[in-house]
Amino acid sequence: MKRVLDYRGEDRDKLYLGVVGCSLKVKKHRYLLPVFNFIKKGLQEELEWRTHKNRWDDEIWFFVNCVHKVVGSRAKGFCLGKDYKTFPSRVEATYNKTWRMLEVLHELGWVDIVVGGKSSTGFYEKNYLTIVMVGRNILAMVDNIVGGVATGASSTSDKTEVTGREYCYDDEVVFIRDRETKREIRLVKNDVYERTARIVGAYNKALRNTSIEYKGERMASQQYRRIFTDDYTKGGRLYNEIGGIQTAPKYMRRCFTIEGEPLAEVDFKAMHPSLLYQDMYNKDPDLVLGFLSDYEKIEGKEFDMYPCEDTIKFIELAEGSEDRARRDLVKYATLICLNTRKRESASKPIRKHINSEGVYGEVDINMLVDSIVSHHKLIEGEFFKDKGIYLQNTDSEVMMEIIDSCLSDGIIVLPLHDGVMCKERDKYKVAKIFKDSWMKIFNDDFFCEVEVS
């Protein structure tokens, strides 16, 4: 078996553009029985069927459903997590038995397995999912069967809407996870759930009918889920099911296209601090305007959410580093201060970031944190209060408005949490939708600043 870590740079990152997440449910479709039986027969001797006749049926059905999803998503394979904790909780198959089955399928030459792992660069770590590349014979078998079901033909290269619903279960787009264990929590279907299911379901359907390419090569269909933390008031951002475009390095983004057209990025500037100032402005506009006016008189410049001029004395850059690195650190540290529950918890992640980037010299973290809190005097009470997870909920509501409006206008966007990628020709329409969506949530857009690049 190969390992993800055996690949380097772009070759490693590209692996995840051609695969999908594993199936979250198992449906025993009658029309897939020939595939099930074919695999079962091939595994019979290896998995001791004679003494345990139905011992592996759940695992085989899980695999067949994953292949079903792969074909419908125009992908090459699917991903699995590193252990049973990340295995779909609604699947009757077990993680260990599934792995044993996949190992045998690999030995038979029906799948190729690229084993995931953890990559460490200094203090930076990244976990890579295991990829199961499905053999062409299995893909072709499912493709022919499903094509016949969808269109009445023996095979089809372009699936219909009917088939698409079979692959990408539209009711599996809303999740609530426990903050500590990361395990799924049972959903309560309320207005938030219904609205999310409607918008994300329609959005995923539109994506399945949209060609998204990397350097001209069509990628697997990008599918998104909205994931909350503990309840519907925390978290709630849209996540690509395996990362895909959303977690691709910046150098790769320049090579993405939609229907062959180049892309632009549209995002909110300094979104989380801006959300807090907007909320305060809505409550007491005179207080906020007075604060901004006093700042301009004293400092002789407009208020900046991520100031870096005054940090030169305690943020030293490594030789050859650009000045932008100083601002990037101020931005990162500001967000950490909003996310942590106590001040002393902020130092470790900030130090980890400094060490992983390789562009900084000596940095006095205490002075950095002091300067951030002092600069944001008007909202200093919001720091070290675990606000980040609630701000994510607010920014996700704005993003839901953006997605819904873009769908209504026939515009495809690819979310990056507080921003999106879209066709170059749509960027100014999308920027207006950003402003309108902010306005709809807050009834004012004083602190809404949209950047187009």
C-alpha positions as CSV (number, residue, x, y, z in Angstrom):
1,M,0.0,0.0,0.0
2,K,1.1,3.6,-0.6
3,R,1.0,6.3,2.0
4,V,-0.2,9.9,1.6
5,L,3.1,11.0,3.1
6,D,5.0,9.4,0.2
7,Y,3.6,12.1,-2.0
8,R,5.0,15.6,-2.0
9,G,3.6,19.1,-2.5
10,E,1.1,19.4,-5.3
11,D,0.9,15.7,-5.9
12,R,-0.2,15.2,-2.3
13,D,-2.8,18.0,-2.3
14,K,-4.2,16.9,-5.6
15,L,-5.1,13.5,-4.2
16,Y,-8.1,14.9,-2.3
17,L,-9.6,16.8,-5.3
18,G,-10.6,13.5,-7.0
19,V,-12.3,11.8,-4.0
20,V,-15.4,12.1,-1.9
21,G,-16.3,11.3,1.7
22,C,-17.5,7.8,2.6
23,S,-21.2,7.1,2.6
24,L,-22.9,8.2,5.8
25,K,-25.8,5.7,5.4
26,V,-26.2,2.3,3.9
27,K,-29.1,1.7,1.6
28,K,-29.5,-1.9,0.2
29,H,-30.8,-1.0,-3.2
30,R,-32.1,-4.0,-5.1
31,Y,-30.5,-2.8,-8.4
32,L,-27.0,-2.9,-6.7
33,L,-27.4,-6.6,-5.7
34,P,-25.3,-7.7,-8.7
35,V,-22.4,-5.6,-7.4
36,F,-22.9,-6.8,-3.9
37,N,-22.9,-10.5,-5.0
38,F,-19.9,-10.0,-7.2
39,I,-17.8,-8.6,-4.4
40,K,-19.2,-11.2,-1.9
41,K,-18.2,-14.0,-4.2
42,G,-14.7,-12.6,-4.7
43,L,-14.2,-12.3,-0.9
44,Q,-15.7,-15.6,0.0
45,E,-12.6,-17.7,0.6
46,E,-10.5,-15.0,2.0
47,L,-13.1,-14.0,4.7
48,E,-14.1,-17.6,5.7
49,W,-17.7,-17.4,4.5
50,R,-18.4,-21.1,4.9
51,T,-18.6,-20.9,8.7
52,H,-19.9,-17.3,9.0
53,K,-22.3,-16.9,6.0
54,N,-23.5,-13.4,6.6
55,R,-20.7,-12.1,8.7
56,W,-19.4,-9.5,6.3
57,D,-22.7,-8.4,4.6
58,D,-22.9,-5.0,6.4
59,E,-19.3,-4.1,5.4
60,I,-19.8,-5.1,1.8
61,W,-23.0,-3.0,1.6
62,F,-21.1,-0.1,3.1
63,F,-18.4,-0.4,0.4
64,V,-21.0,-0.7,-2.4
65,N,-22.8,2.5,-1.1
66,C,-19.4,4.3,-1.1
67,V,-18.8,3.2,-4.7
68,H,-22.3,4.3,-5.6
69,K,-21.5,7.7,-4.2
70,V,-18.1,7.8,-6.0
71,V,-19.7,7.1,-9.4
72,G,-22.4,9.8,-8.9
73,S,-19.8,12.3,-7.8
74,R,-17.5,11.6,-10.8
75,A,-14.8,10.7,-8.4
76,K,-12.1,8.1,-8.3
77,G,-12.4,7.0,-4.7
78,F,-13.5,7.8,-1.2
79,C,-11.9,8.7,2.2
80,L,-11.9,7.0,5.6
81,G,-10.9,8.4,8.9
82,K,-8.1,7.2,11.0
83,D,-10.1,5.1,13.6
84,Y,-13.5,4.0,14.7
85,K,-14.2,7.4,16.3
86,T,-14.5,9.0,12.8
87,F,-16.4,6.1,11.3
88,P,-20.0,7.0,10.3
89,S,-22.2,6.4,13.4
90,R,-25.3,5.4,11.4
91,V,-23.5,2.6,9.6
92,E,-23.9,-1.0,10.9
93,A,-20.6,-2.0,9.6
94,T,-17.6,-1.9,12.0
95,Y,-14.4,0.0,11.4
96,N,-12.0,-2.9,12.0
97,K,-13.9,-5.3,9.8
98,T,-14.2,-2.7,7.0
99,W,-10.5,-2.3,7.1
100,R,-10.0,-6.1,6.9
101,M,-12.3,-6.2,3.9
102,L,-10.6,-3.3,2.1
103,E,-7.2,-5.0,2.7
104,V,-8.5,-8.1,0.9
105,L,-10.0,-6.0,-1.9
106,H,-6.6,-4.4,-2.2
107,E,-4.9,-7.8,-2.5
108,L,-7.4,-8.8,-5.2
109,G,-6.5,-5.6,-7.1
110,W,-10.0,-4.2,-6.9
111,V,-9.0,-1.1,-4.9
112,D,-5.8,0.8,-4.2
113,I,-5.4,2.2,-0.7
114,V,-3.4,5.3,0.1
115,V,-2.9,5.2,3.8
116,G,-3.4,8.6,5.6
117,G,-1.2,9.9,8.4
118,K,0.0,13.0,10.2
119,S,2.5,15.5,8.7
120,S,4.5,17.6,11.0
121,T,6.5,20.7,10.0
122,G,7.9,22.4,13.1
123,F,5.0,22.9,15.4
124,Y,2.5,22.6,12.6
125,E,0.6,19.3,12.1
126,K,-1.9,18.2,9.5
127,N,-3.9,15.0,9.4
128,Y,-4.5,13.3,6.1
129,L,-7.5,10.9,5.6
130,T,-6.9,7.5,4.1
131,I,-8.0,7.3,0.4
132,V,-9.6,4.2,-1.2
133,M,-9.2,4.4,-4.9
134,V,-11.8,2.1,-6.6
135,G,-10.8,-0.1,-9.5
136,R,-12.2,0.6,-12.9
137,N,-14.0,-2.8,-13.1
138,I,-16.1,-2.0,-10.0
139,L,-16.7,1.6,-11.1
140,A,-17.9,0.5,-14.5
141,M,-20.2,-2.2,-13.0
142,V,-22.0,0.4,-10.8
143,D,-21.9,3.0,-13.6
144,N,-23.7,0.7,-16.0
145,I,-26.3,-0.4,-13.4
146,V,-27.1,3.1,-12.1
147,G,-27.1,4.5,-15.6
148,G,-29.8,2.0,-16.6
149,V,-31.9,2.8,-13.5
150,A,-31.7,6.6,-14.2
151,T,-32.1,6.7,-17.9
152,G,-33.2,3.3,-19.1
153,A,-29.8,2.9,-20.9
154,S,-27.1,0.4,-20.1
155,S,-24.6,3.1,-19.2
156,T,-24.3,6.9,-19.0
157,S,-21.4,9.3,-18.4
158,D,-23.6,12.1,-17.1
159,K,-26.0,11.2,-14.3
160,T,-29.5,12.6,-14.2
161,E,-31.1,14.4,-11.3
162,V,-32.8,11.2,-10.2
163,T,-29.5,9.4,-9.8
164,G,-27.9,12.3,-8.1
165,R,-30.3,12.2,-5.2
166,E,-29.4,8.5,-4.7
167,Y,-25.7,9.4,-4.3
168,C,-25.8,12.5,-2.2
169,Y,-28.4,12.1,0.6
170,D,-30.0,15.5,0.8
171,D,-31.1,15.0,4.4
172,E,-27.4,14.5,5.5
173,V,-26.4,18.1,5.4
174,V,-27.0,19.2,9.0
175,F,-24.9,18.0,11.9
176,I,-24.4,18.8,15.5
177,R,-21.2,17.6,17.2
178,D,-20.1,17.4,20.8
179,R,-17.4,20.0,21.3
180,E,-15.2,17.8,23.4
181,T,-15.7,14.3,21.9
182,K,-16.5,15.4,18.3
183,R,-19.1,12.7,18.2
184,E,-22.4,13.4,16.5
185,I,-25.4,14.6,18.6
186,R,-28.9,13.7,17.8
187,L,-30.6,16.4,15.8
188,V,-33.7,18.3,16.9
189,K,-35.5,19.5,13.7
190,N,-36.4,23.1,14.2
191,D,-36.6,26.2,11.9
192,V,-32.8,26.4,11.7
193,Y,-32.6,22.8,10.6
194,E,-35.3,23.1,8.0
195,R,-33.8,26.3,6.5
196,T,-30.3,24.8,6.4
197,A,-31.6,21.5,4.8
198,R,-33.4,23.5,2.2
199,I,-30.5,25.8,1.2
200,V,-27.6,23.4,1.5
201,G,-29.6,20.6,-0.2
202,A,-30.4,22.9,-3.2
203,Y,-26.8,24.1,-3.2
204,N,-25.3,20.6,-3.3
205,K,-27.7,19.7,-6.1
206,A,-26.5,22.7,-8.1
207,L,-22.8,21.7,-7.4
208,R,-23.4,18.2,-8.7
209,N,-24.5,19.7,-12.0
210,T,-21.5,22.1,-12.2
211,S,-18.1,21.3,-13.6
212,I,-15.3,22.5,-11.3
213,E,-11.8,22.0,-12.6
214,Y,-8.2,22.1,-11.5
215,K,-5.8,23.0,-14.3
216,G,-8.5,22.0,-16.8
217,E,-9.2,18.6,-15.2
218,R,-12.7,18.1,-13.8
219,M,-12.7,17.3,-10.1
220,A,-15.1,15.2,-8.0
221,S,-18.3,17.0,-7.2
222,Q,-17.8,19.4,-4.2
223,Q,-20.4,18.8,-1.5
224,Y,-21.0,20.8,1.7
225,R,-22.4,20.2,5.2
226,R,-23.3,22.6,7.9
227,I,-21.8,21.5,11.2
228,F,-22.9,23.0,14.6
229,T,-21.2,22.6,17.9
230,D,-23.3,21.3,20.9
231,D,-26.5,23.1,19.7
232,Y,-27.8,25.5,17.0
233,T,-26.3,28.6,18.6
234,K,-22.6,27.7,18.2
235,G,-20.6,26.9,15.2
236,G,-22.7,26.2,12.1
237,R,-20.2,26.9,9.3
238,L,-20.3,25.2,6.0
239,Y,-17.6,22.5,5.5
240,N,-16.6,20.7,2.4
241,E,-17.2,17.0,3.3
242,I,-13.4,16.1,2.9
243,G,-11.9,19.5,2.7
244,G,-11.5,19.6,-1.1
245,I,-11.4,23.1,-2.5
246,Q,-12.0,24.7,0.9
247,T,-8.7,23.5,2.4
248,A,-6.6,23.6,-0.7
249,P,-3.4,25.7,-0.4
250,K,-3.6,29.2,-1.7
251,Y,-1.2,28.4,-4.6
252,M,-3.8,25.9,-5.9
253,R,-6.7,28.3,-5.8
254,R,-5.3,30.3,-8.8
255,C,-5.7,27.1,-10.9
256,F,-9.4,26.4,-10.1
257,T,-12.0,27.1,-12.7
258,I,-15.8,26.8,-12.8
259,E,-17.1,25.6,-16.2
260,G,-13.7,26.5,-17.5
261,E,-13.9,30.2,-16.3
262,P,-11.2,31.8,-14.1
263,L,-12.2,32.6,-10.5
264,A,-12.0,35.5,-8.1
265,E,-12.3,35.7,-4.4
266,V,-14.8,37.8,-2.5
267,D,-14.6,38.0,1.3
268,F,-15.4,40.2,4.3
269,K,-12.5,42.2,5.8
270,A,-11.8,41.5,9.5
271,M,-15.1,39.8,9.8
272,H,-15.2,38.7,13.5
273,P,-14.1,42.0,15.0
274,S,-16.4,43.8,12.6
275,L,-19.3,41.6,13.8
276,L,-18.7,42.8,17.4
277,Y,-18.4,46.4,16.4
278,Q,-21.5,46.2,14.3
279,D,-23.5,44.7,17.2
280,M,-22.3,47.5,19.5
281,Y,-23.1,50.1,16.8
282,N,-26.6,48.8,16.5
283,K,-27.0,49.2,20.3
284,D,-25.3,52.5,20.8
285,P,-24.2,54.3,17.5
286,D,-23.2,57.5,19.3
287,L,-20.8,55.6,21.6
288,V,-19.1,53.9,18.6
289,L,-19.0,57.0,16.5
290,G,-17.4,58.9,19.4
291,F,-14.8,56.2,19.9
292,L,-13.8,56.3,16.2
293,S,-13.7,60.0,16.1
294,D,-11.5,60.2,19.2
295,Y,-9.2,57.6,17.7
296,E,-8.7,59.5,14.4
297,K,-8.0,62.8,16.3
298,I,-5.4,61.1,18.5
299,E,-3.8,58.7,16.0
300,G,-4.2,60.8,12.9
301,K,-5.5,57.9,10.9
302,E,-8.6,55.8,10.5
303,F,-9.3,52.9,12.8
304,D,-7.9,49.6,11.6
305,M,-9.1,46.2,12.9
306,Y,-5.7,44.7,12.6
307,P,-3.1,47.5,13.3
308,C,0.5,46.6,12.8
309,E,2.5,49.9,12.7
310,D,2.8,50.0,16.5
311,T,3.9,46.3,16.7
312,I,7.3,46.8,15.1
313,K,9.0,47.2,18.5
314,F,7.9,43.7,19.6
315,I,7.3,41.7,16.4
316,E,10.6,41.0,14.7
317,L,10.5,39.6,11.2
318,A,13.0,37.0,9.9
319,E,15.4,38.2,7.2
320,G,13.6,38.4,3.8
321,S,10.1,38.3,5.3
322,E,7.5,40.8,3.9
323,D,5.8,43.4,6.1
324,R,2.5,41.7,5.6
325,A,3.6,38.9,7.9
326,R,3.4,41.3,10.8
327,R,-0.3,42.1,10.0
328,D,-1.0,38.4,9.5
329,L,0.3,37.7,13.0
330,V,-1.8,40.5,14.5
331,K,-4.9,39.1,12.8
332,Y,-4.2,35.6,14.0
333,A,-3.5,36.7,17.6
334,T,-6.7,38.9,17.6
335,L,-8.8,35.9,16.6
336,I,-7.1,33.7,19.2
337,C,-7.9,36.2,21.9
338,L,-11.5,36.1,20.9
339,N,-11.6,32.3,20.8
340,T,-9.9,31.5,24.1
341,R,-11.6,31.3,27.5
342,K,-8.8,32.9,29.5
343,R,-5.9,35.1,28.7
344,E,-3.1,32.6,29.6
345,S,-4.5,30.2,27.1
346,A,-3.7,32.5,24.2
347,S,0.1,32.3,24.3
348,K,0.5,28.6,23.3
349,P,-1.4,28.8,20.0
350,I,0.2,32.1,19.1
351,R,3.6,30.7,19.8
352,K,2.8,27.6,17.8
353,H,1.7,29.8,14.8
354,I,4.9,31.9,15.0
355,N,7.1,28.8,15.0
356,S,5.2,27.1,12.2
357,E,5.3,30.0,9.8
358,G,9.1,30.5,9.7
359,V,8.9,34.2,8.9
360,Y,9.3,35.7,12.4
361,G,12.2,36.4,14.7
362,E,11.7,37.4,18.3
363,V,8.1,38.1,19.3
364,D,7.0,39.4,22.7
365,I,3.6,37.7,22.9
366,N,2.5,39.4,26.1
367,M,3.1,42.8,24.6
368,L,1.3,41.7,21.4
369,V,-1.8,40.6,23.3
370,D,-1.7,43.8,25.4
371,S,-1.6,45.9,22.3
372,I,-4.5,44.1,20.7
373,V,-6.8,44.5,23.8
374,S,-5.7,48.1,24.3
375,H,-6.4,48.9,20.6
376,H,-9.9,47.4,20.8
377,K,-10.8,49.2,24.0
378,L,-14.5,49.5,23.0
379,I,-14.9,45.7,22.8
380,E,-12.2,44.7,25.3
381,G,-14.8,42.9,27.4
382,E,-15.3,40.4,24.5
383,F,-11.8,39.0,24.7
384,F,-11.0,35.8,26.4
385,K,-14.7,34.9,26.7
386,D,-14.9,32.1,24.1
387,K,-16.7,34.3,21.7
388,G,-15.3,32.7,18.5
389,I,-17.7,29.8,18.4
390,Y,-20.6,32.2,18.7
391,L,-19.2,34.5,16.1
392,Q,-18.9,31.5,13.8
393,N,-22.6,31.0,14.2
394,T,-23.2,34.6,13.2
395,D,-20.9,34.5,10.2
396,S,-22.4,31.2,9.1
397,E,-25.9,32.9,9.1
398,V,-24.5,35.6,6.8
399,M,-23.0,32.9,4.6
400,M,-26.3,31.1,4.4
401,E,-27.9,34.3,3.1
402,I,-25.2,34.6,0.5
403,I,-25.6,31.1,-0.7
404,D,-29.4,31.4,-0.9
405,S,-29.2,34.7,-2.8
406,C,-26.5,33.4,-5.2
407,L,-28.6,30.3,-5.9
408,S,-31.6,32.5,-6.7
409,D,-29.4,34.5,-9.2
410,G,-28.0,31.3,-10.7
411,I,-24.4,32.0,-9.4
412,I,-22.2,29.2,-8.2
413,V,-19.9,30.1,-5.3
414,L,-17.4,28.0,-3.4
415,P,-17.4,28.9,0.4
416,L,-14.2,29.6,2.3
417,H,-15.9,30.3,5.6
418,D,-15.9,34.1,5.6
419,G,-15.5,34.4,1.8
420,V,-16.1,32.6,-1.4
421,M,-14.6,31.8,-4.8
422,C,-16.8,32.6,-7.8
423,K,-16.4,33.2,-11.5
424,E,-14.4,36.3,-12.3
425,R,-17.3,37.8,-14.3
426,D,-19.6,37.4,-11.2
427,K,-17.4,38.9,-8.6
428,Y,-19.0,42.4,-8.4
429,K,-22.5,40.8,-8.3
430,V,-21.4,38.6,-5.5
431,A,-19.8,41.5,-3.6
432,K,-23.2,43.3,-3.7
433,I,-24.8,40.1,-2.4
434,F,-22.3,40.1,0.5
435,K,-23.3,43.6,1.4
436,D,-27.0,42.9,1.1
437,S,-26.7,39.7,3.2
438,W,-24.9,41.6,6.0
439,M,-27.6,44.2,5.8
440,K,-30.4,41.6,6.1
441,I,-28.9,40.1,9.2
442,F,-28.0,43.4,11.0
443,N,-30.3,46.0,9.4
444,D,-27.2,48.1,9.0
445,D,-23.9,47.8,7.2
446,F,-21.7,50.4,8.9
447,F,-18.9,47.9,9.6
448,C,-19.4,45.8,6.5
449,E,-16.3,45.9,4.3
450,V,-16.1,43.6,1.3
451,E,-12.8,42.8,-0.5
452,V,-12.6,41.5,-4.1
453,S,-9.4,39.9,-5.4
